[in-house]
Amino acid sequence: MKPVPGGRPALRVRNRIHVPDGPYRALARANAELAAVAVPAQDSPWEDVQEFALSYDGYGYWTDVAELAKTVFGRWAREGTLPASLDELRGCLFHELRRSHHAGYEPQGRRAAYVGALLGAIAALLDAAGPAGVGCPAEAAAG
């Protein structure tokens, strides 16, 4: 996937009902299909986190999911803050899954805490949205 000029990753798909084409499309669940109860707890086994992380195909949604994740992790490590966008949070969780797969081991230490924070933020966002679900900011502003 080619990065966007200027280095900022861009969300390719802003439809909360459909999932984009991509290598993990068969496992993906659109944002509108999620409920807070589907999000693994922060202390869940890694296998449960992996399954949930693969429900979002970061490669299909983002022009550069690795750059997105690098930026968000850096901000979280420095400031302890995470984005309020479901797509950004799910993209970062997807990237942590892929990163751990390539590294050959589960996240440890600060990375494990970051994964837990992502899960908590996703669950909180879904819980706050209630049954109506969560769309992307562009949909919310238009709708």
Secondary structure, DSSP 8 states (H G I E B T S, - for coil): ----TTS---BS---SSS---STTGGG---GGG--GGGS--TTS-HHHHHHHHTTS-HHHHBS-HHHHHHHHHHHHHHH----S-HHHHHHHHHHHHHHHHHHTS---HHHHHHHHHHHHHHHHHHHHHGGG----HHHHHH-
